[in-house]
Amino acid sequence: MRTLLLSLSLVLLVFTISVNAQTVVTSSADTVAAGVITLREAVEAANTAVGVQTITFDPAVFPIDSGTVIYLDSALFLTDNEGVIITGAGAEVILDGGEPAPGDTTLPDTIFYSGF
């Protein structure tokens, strides 16, 4: 009986270990679209995932010296208590929550940054 309990405890331990997962942002849009991952989708996924999450940016979409802008339509909230790492290494990303996207006549909500 003790062997069974010990084995069961080890199995449960294996399933609770955190993993550092990586999500690559492949679009400068702020709306969900098929076949691409936006920063908003990556943040929302990180907020619900277990363990430390890393968000990076595809250098093909956000090349250095390009000044690729992500126009945020509303606030982005990081709520994951286990940790989210957002890195722009090898890419150039500009987050803009203060002005409308080109052609948009509405102003976005205030953008709140926390935990950086």
MDTraj code that builds the backbone (N, CA, C; nanometers):
import mdtraj as md
import numpy as np

residues = "MET ARG THR LEU LEU LEU SER LEU SER LEU VAL LEU LEU VAL PHE THR ILE SER VAL ASN ALA GLN THR VAL VAL THR SER SER ALA ASP THR VAL ALA ALA GLY VAL ILE THR LEU ARG GLU ALA VAL GLU ALA ALA ASN THR ALA VAL GLY VAL GLN THR ILE THR PHE ASP PRO ALA VAL PHE PRO ILE ASP SER GLY THR VAL ILE TYR LEU ASP SER ALA LEU PHE LEU THR ASP ASN GLU GLY VAL ILE ILE THR GLY ALA GLY ALA GLU VAL ILE LEU ASP GLY GLY GLU PRO ALA PRO GLY ASP THR THR LEU PRO ASP THR ILE PHE TYR SER GLY PHE".split()
xyz = np.array([
    [0.0821, -0.1194, 0.0000],
    [0.0000, 0.0000, 0.0000],
    [0.0866, 0.1260, 0.0000],
    [0.1961, 0.1240, 0.0779],
    [0.2857, 0.2404, 0.0816],
    [0.3496, 0.2648, -0.0547],
    [0.3840, 0.1590, -0.1249],
    [0.4435, 0.1731, -0.2574],
    [0.3455, 0.2374, -0.3535],
    [0.2200, 0.1987, -0.3455],
    [0.1175, 0.2560, -0.4318],
    [0.0997, 0.4050, -0.4038],
    [0.0958, 0.4437, -0.2772],
    [0.0800, 0.5850, -0.2411],
    [0.2006, 0.6673, -0.2853],
    [0.3205, 0.6114, -0.2679],
    [0.4408, 0.6817, -0.3094],
    [0.4409, 0.7013, -0.4614],
    [0.4044, 0.5981, -0.5351],
    [0.3982, 0.6081, -0.6812],
    [0.2960, 0.7112, -0.7250],
    [0.1795, 0.7120, -0.6611],
    [0.0749, 0.8075, -0.6937],
    [0.1211, 0.9505, -0.6637],
    [0.1922, 0.9680, -0.5526],
    [0.2429, 1.1008, -0.5171],
    [0.3436, 1.1504, -0.6196],
    [0.4307, 1.0634, -0.6675],
    [0.5287, 1.1032, -0.7686],
    [0.4616, 1.1391, -0.8998],
    [0.3579, 1.0670, -0.9375],
    [0.2849, 1.0978, -1.0600],
    [0.2194, 1.2354, -1.0486],
    [0.1582, 1.2660, -0.9359],
    [0.0955, 1.3964, -0.9158],
    [0.1991, 1.5079, -0.9176],
    [0.3172, 1.4826, -0.8622],
    [0.4241, 1.5810, -0.8616],
    [0.4675, 1.6139, -1.0043],
    [0.4791, 1.5133, -1.0875],
    [0.5203, 1.5350, -1.2264],
    [0.4229, 1.6266, -1.2993],
    [0.2936, 1.6142, -1.2729],
    [0.1944, 1.6946, -1.3427],
    [0.1842, 1.8372, -1.2903],
    [0.2452, 1.8683, -1.1771],
    [0.2367, 2.0040, -1.1240],
    [0.3635, 2.0855, -1.1486],
    [0.4644, 2.0267, -1.2107],
    [0.5867, 2.1000, -1.2396],
    [0.5605, 2.1990, -1.3533],
    [0.6069, 2.3220, -1.3351],
    [0.5845, 2.4266, -1.4352],
    [0.6819, 2.4127, -1.5516],
    [0.6390, 2.4580, -1.6667],
    [0.7234, 2.4566, -1.7849],
    [0.7305, 2.5991, -1.8400],
    [0.8444, 2.6337, -1.8961],
    [0.8570, 2.7639, -1.9593],
    [0.8187, 2.7475, -2.1061],
    [0.6999, 2.7901, -2.1395],
    [0.6514, 2.7802, -2.2773],
    [0.6785, 2.9107, -2.3497],
    [0.6987, 2.9012, -2.4804],
    [0.7264, 3.0206, -2.5604],
    [0.6189, 3.0386, -2.6660],
    [0.5721, 3.1623, -2.6787],
    [0.4773, 3.1992, -2.7832],
    [0.5432, 3.3061, -2.8687],
    [0.5365, 3.2887, -3.0002],
    [0.5961, 3.3846, -3.0926],
    [0.4843, 3.4669, -3.1569],
    [0.4915, 3.5987, -3.1402],
    [0.3944, 3.6893, -3.2010],
    [0.4295, 3.7009, -3.3495],
    [0.3296, 3.6737, -3.4346],
    [0.3536, 3.6723, -3.5792],
    [0.2695, 3.7751, -3.6542],
    [0.2089, 3.8696, -3.5818],
    [0.1259, 3.9717, -3.6457],
    [0.1332, 4.1012, -3.5670],
    [0.1315, 4.2125, -3.6387],
    [0.1297, 4.3430, -3.5721],
    [-0.0133, 4.3905, -3.5481],
    [-0.1110, 4.3097, -3.5842],
    [-0.2518, 4.3448, -3.5608],
    [-0.2857, 4.3302, -3.4126],
    [-0.3962, 4.3863, -3.3731],
    [-0.4439, 4.3715, -3.2352],
    [-0.5751, 4.2934, -3.2319],
    [-0.6166, 4.2426, -3.3456],
    [-0.7396, 4.1637, -3.3520],
    [-0.7057, 4.0205, -3.3905],
    [-0.7864, 3.9277, -3.3452],
    [-0.7639, 3.7864, -3.3729],
    [-0.7871, 3.7579, -3.5209],
    [-0.6945, 3.6872, -3.5811],
    [-0.7069, 3.6483, -3.7222],
    [-0.6510, 3.5073, -3.7372],
    [-0.7080, 3.4320, -3.8272],
    [-0.6642, 3.2943, -3.8494],
    [-0.5213, 3.2910, -3.9024],
    [-0.4436, 3.1976, -3.8516],
    [-0.3100, 3.1746, -3.9039],
    [-0.1990, 3.2609, -3.8474],
    [-0.2304, 3.3555, -3.7600],
    [-0.1290, 3.4414, -3.6987],
    [-0.1546, 3.4506, -3.5486],
    [-0.0528, 3.4954, -3.4770],
    [-0.0667, 3.5152, -3.3315],
    [-0.0351, 3.6606, -3.3017],
    [-0.1292, 3.7297, -3.2380],
    [-0.1096, 3.8692, -3.2005],
    [-0.0530, 3.8773, -3.0596],
    [-0.0023, 3.9942, -3.0235],
    [0.0468, 4.0150, -2.8873],
    [-0.0671, 3.9937, -2.7877],
    [-0.1857, 4.0412, -2.8207],
    [-0.3008, 4.0256, -2.7311],
    [-0.3297, 3.8765, -2.7068],
    [-0.3280, 3.7973, -2.8136],
    [-0.3512, 3.6526, -2.7981],
    [-0.2419, 3.5879, -2.7132],
    [-0.1165, 3.6295, -2.7358],
    [-0.0053, 3.5734, -2.6598],
    [-0.0171, 3.6065, -2.5110],
    [-0.0545, 3.7309, -2.4794],
    [-0.0713, 3.7713, -2.3387],
    [-0.1876, 3.6947, -2.2756],
    [-0.2991, 3.6838, -2.3462],
    [-0.4142, 3.6104, -2.2922],
    [-0.3803, 3.4636, -2.2689],
    [-0.3049, 3.4029, -2.3601],
    [-0.2633, 3.2637, -2.3426],
    [-0.1697, 3.2500, -2.2224],
    [-0.0770, 3.3445, -2.2069],
    [0.0164, 3.3406, -2.0945],
    [-0.0567, 3.3562, -1.9614],
    [-0.1603, 3.4385, -1.9595],
    [-0.2365, 3.4603, -1.8362],
    [-0.3072, 3.3334, -1.7892],
    [-0.3405, 3.2433, -1.8787],
    [-0.4148, 3.1223, -1.8410],
    [-0.3277, 2.9976, -1.8353],
    [-0.2024, 3.0066, -1.8775],
    [-0.1142, 2.8898, -1.8808],
    [-0.0457, 2.8671, -1.7460],
    [0.0003, 2.7458, -1.7263],
    [0.0731, 2.7097, -1.6045],
    [0.2214, 2.7337, -1.6273],
    [0.2883, 2.7936, -1.5312],
    [0.4322, 2.8143, -1.5385],
    [0.4699, 2.9451, -1.6043],
    [0.6004, 2.9682, -1.6074],
    [0.6545, 3.0892, -1.6679],
    [0.6354, 3.0817, -1.8195],
    [0.5882, 3.1898, -1.8763],
    [0.5638, 3.1972, -2.0205],
    [0.6547, 3.3039, -2.0805],
    [0.7075, 3.2759, -2.1989],
    [0.7912, 3.3717, -2.2693],
    [0.7226, 3.4107, -2.3993],
    [0.7123, 3.5402, -2.4229],
    [0.6545, 3.5926, -2.5466],
    [0.7670, 3.6606, -2.6244],
    [0.7852, 3.6177, -2.7503],
    [0.8855, 3.6774, -2.8377],
    [0.8165, 3.7267, -2.9645],
    [0.8918, 3.7948, -3.0483],
    [0.8375, 3.8531, -3.1712],
    [0.9141, 3.7990, -3.2907],
    [0.8419, 3.7570, -3.3938],
    [0.9016, 3.7025, -3.5150],
    [0.9814, 3.8122, -3.5851],
    [1.1137, 3.7951, -3.5995],
    [1.1951, 3.8978, -3.6645],
    [1.1569, 3.9222, -3.8106],
    [1.0924, 3.8251, -3.8745],
    [1.0487, 3.8459, -4.0128],
    [0.9333, 3.9454, -4.0201],
    [0.8525, 3.9514, -3.9132],
    [0.7387, 4.0438, -3.9075],
    [0.7808, 4.1757, -3.8437],
    [0.8746, 4.1695, -3.7487],
    [0.9207, 4.2867, -3.6739],
    [1.0723, 4.3039, -3.6932],
    [1.1184, 4.3271, -3.8175],
    [1.2636, 4.3370, -3.8395],
    [1.3239, 4.4587, -3.7700],
    [1.4484, 4.4437, -3.7290],
    [1.5212, 4.5542, -3.6664],
    [1.5298, 4.6698, -3.7658],
    [1.5175, 4.7909, -3.7138],
    [1.5192, 4.9151, -3.7923],
    [1.3927, 4.9357, -3.8754],
    [1.2869, 4.8567, -3.8490],
    [1.1632, 4.8738, -3.9263],
    [1.0633, 4.9637, -3.8544],
    [1.0718, 4.9663, -3.7210],
    [0.9755, 5.0453, -3.6446],
    [0.8336, 4.9924, -3.6575],
    [0.8176, 4.8587, -3.6629],
    [0.6846, 4.7997, -3.6746],
    [0.6029, 4.8309, -3.5501],
    [0.4845, 4.8879, -3.5708],
    [0.4001, 4.9344, -3.4605],
    [0.2826, 4.8393, -3.4406],
    [0.2567, 4.8074, -3.3137],
    [0.1331, 4.7383, -3.2765],
    [0.0443, 4.8446, -3.2134],
    [-0.0655, 4.8789, -3.2813],
    [-0.1612, 4.9755, -3.2280],
    [-0.2597, 4.8988, -3.1398],
    [-0.2528, 4.9231, -3.0098],
    [-0.3395, 4.8524, -2.9163],
    [-0.4765, 4.9187, -2.9115],
    [-0.5804, 4.8382, -2.9300],
    [-0.7173, 4.8892, -2.9289],
    [-0.7731, 4.9084, -2.7883],
    [-0.7170, 4.8362, -2.6912],
    [-0.7625, 4.8463, -2.5527],
    [-0.6501, 4.8004, -2.4605],
    [-0.6737, 4.8101, -2.3330],
    [-0.5721, 4.7763, -2.2334],
    [-0.5285, 4.6309, -2.2446],
    [-0.4006, 4.6084, -2.2191],
    [-0.3434, 4.4732, -2.2097],
    [-0.3072, 4.4504, -2.0638],
    [-0.3543, 4.3427, -2.0053],
    [-0.3266, 4.3140, -1.8651],
    [-0.2501, 4.1833, -1.8508],
    [-0.1381, 4.1872, -1.7804],
    [-0.0666, 4.0661, -1.7443],
    [-0.1139, 4.0259, -1.6055],
    [-0.1771, 3.9101, -1.5948],
    [-0.2301, 3.8665, -1.4660],
    [-0.1682, 3.7366, -1.4176],
    [-0.0750, 3.6809, -1.4923],
    [-0.0108, 3.5547, -1.4560],
    [0.0840, 3.5780, -1.3390],
    [0.0577, 3.5155, -1.2247],
    [0.1407, 3.5335, -1.1062],
    [0.2696, 3.4524, -1.1123],
    [0.2787, 3.3557, -1.2043],
    [0.3974, 3.2720, -1.2139],
    [0.5049, 3.3370, -1.3001],
    [0.4693, 3.4344, -1.3781],
    [0.5676, 3.5087, -1.4548],
    [0.5473, 3.5034, -1.6041],
    [0.5629, 3.6189, -1.6668],
    [0.5586, 3.6302, -1.8116],
    [0.6797, 3.7128, -1.8524],
    [0.7569, 3.6589, -1.9448],
    [0.8732, 3.7289, -1.9974],
    [0.8378, 3.7729, -2.1388],
    [0.8436, 3.9027, -2.1650],
    [0.8212, 3.9538, -2.3001],
    [0.9541, 4.0103, -2.3470],
    [1.0076, 3.9521, -2.4538],
    [1.1370, 3.9958, -2.5028],
    [1.1308, 4.0292, -2.6507],
    [1.1939, 4.1379, -2.6860],
    [1.1985, 4.1802, -2.8250],
    [1.3347, 4.1548, -2.8873],
    [1.4135, 4.0638, -2.8266],
    [1.5472, 4.0344, -2.8776],
    [1.5407, 3.9913, -3.0238],
    [1.6208, 4.0564, -3.1076],
    [1.6259, 4.0223, -3.2489],
    [1.5121, 4.0801, -3.3310],
    [1.4304, 4.1639, -3.2692],
    [1.3168, 4.2248, -3.3388],
    [1.3000, 4.3677, -3.2898],
    [1.2237, 4.4478, -3.3642],
    [1.1937, 4.5842, -3.3208],
    [1.0424, 4.6014, -3.3162],
    [0.9927, 4.6299, -3.1971],
    [0.8485, 4.6391, -3.1745],
    [0.8182, 4.7708, -3.1050],
    [0.7176, 4.8400, -3.1530],
    [0.6703, 4.9619, -3.0876],
    [0.5246, 4.9385, -3.0504],
    [0.4927, 4.9541, -2.9219],
    [0.3538, 4.9440, -2.8762],
    [0.2971, 5.0837, -2.8669],
    [0.1836, 5.1050, -2.9313],
    [0.1221, 5.2373, -2.9328],
    [-0.0226, 5.2251, -2.8889],
    [-0.0524, 5.2793, -2.7725],
    [-0.1893, 5.2774, -2.7227],
    [-0.2470, 5.4171, -2.7152],
    [-0.1734, 5.5154, -2.7655],
    [-0.2163, 5.6527, -2.7511],
    [-0.2789, 5.7152, -2.8735],
    [-0.2645, 5.6518, -2.9867],
    [-0.3201, 5.7085, -3.1088],
    [-0.3920, 5.5994, -3.1860],
    [-0.4877, 5.6360, -3.2650],
    [-0.5579, 5.5338, -3.3433],
    [-0.4689, 5.4771, -3.4535],
    [-0.4993, 5.3546, -3.4927],
    [-0.4309, 5.2951, -3.6076],
    [-0.4643, 5.3769, -3.7311],
    [-0.3792, 5.3737, -3.8316],
    [-0.4088, 5.4498, -3.9540],
    [-0.5486, 5.4158, -4.0079],
    [-0.6279, 5.5191, -4.0347],
    [-0.7627, 5.4992, -4.0857],
    [-0.8691, 5.4829, -3.9781],
    [-0.8268, 5.4678, -3.8501],
    [-0.9217, 5.4505, -3.7402],
    [-0.9497, 5.5878, -3.6792],
    [-1.0746, 5.6198, -3.6548],
    [-1.1082, 5.7519, -3.6011],
    [-1.1401, 5.7495, -3.4522],
    [-1.1295, 5.6330, -3.3869],
    [-1.1583, 5.6239, -3.2432],
    [-1.0283, 5.6098, -3.1656],
    [-1.0242, 5.6673, -3.0478],
    [-0.9065, 5.6541, -2.9626],
    [-0.9199, 5.5295, -2.8763],
    [-0.8088, 5.4573, -2.8532],
    [-0.8148, 5.3380, -2.7692],
    [-0.8262, 5.3747, -2.6216],
    [-0.8580, 5.2754, -2.5417],
    [-0.8611, 5.2929, -2.3973],
    [-0.7191, 5.3159, -2.3462],
    [-0.7096, 5.3550, -2.2209],
    [-0.5797, 5.3716, -2.1584],
    [-0.5100, 5.2368, -2.1478],
    [-0.3794, 5.2343, -2.1722],
    [-0.3022, 5.1116, -2.1635],
    [-0.2319, 5.1099, -2.0289],
    [-0.2450, 5.0028, -1.9540],
    [-0.1810, 4.9892, -1.8240],
    [-0.0701, 4.8860, -1.8333],
    [0.0476, 4.9223, -1.7846],
    [0.1610, 4.8293, -1.7815],
    [0.1922, 4.8006, -1.6353],
    [0.2113, 4.6740, -1.6051],
    [0.2406, 4.6373, -1.4662],
    [0.3347, 4.5182, -1.4637],
    [0.4228, 4.5155, -1.3690],
    [0.5096, 4.4012, -1.3487],
    [0.6329, 4.3965, -1.4374],
    [0.6715, 4.5093, -1.4985],
    [0.7914, 4.5089, -1.5811],
    [0.9098, 4.5544, -1.5007],
])
top = md.Topology()
chain = top.add_chain()
for i, resn in enumerate(residues, 1):
    res = top.add_residue(resn, chain, resSeq=i)
    for name in ("N", "CA", "C"):
        top.add_atom(name, md.element.get_by_symbol(name[0]), res)
traj = md.Trajectory(xyz[None], top)
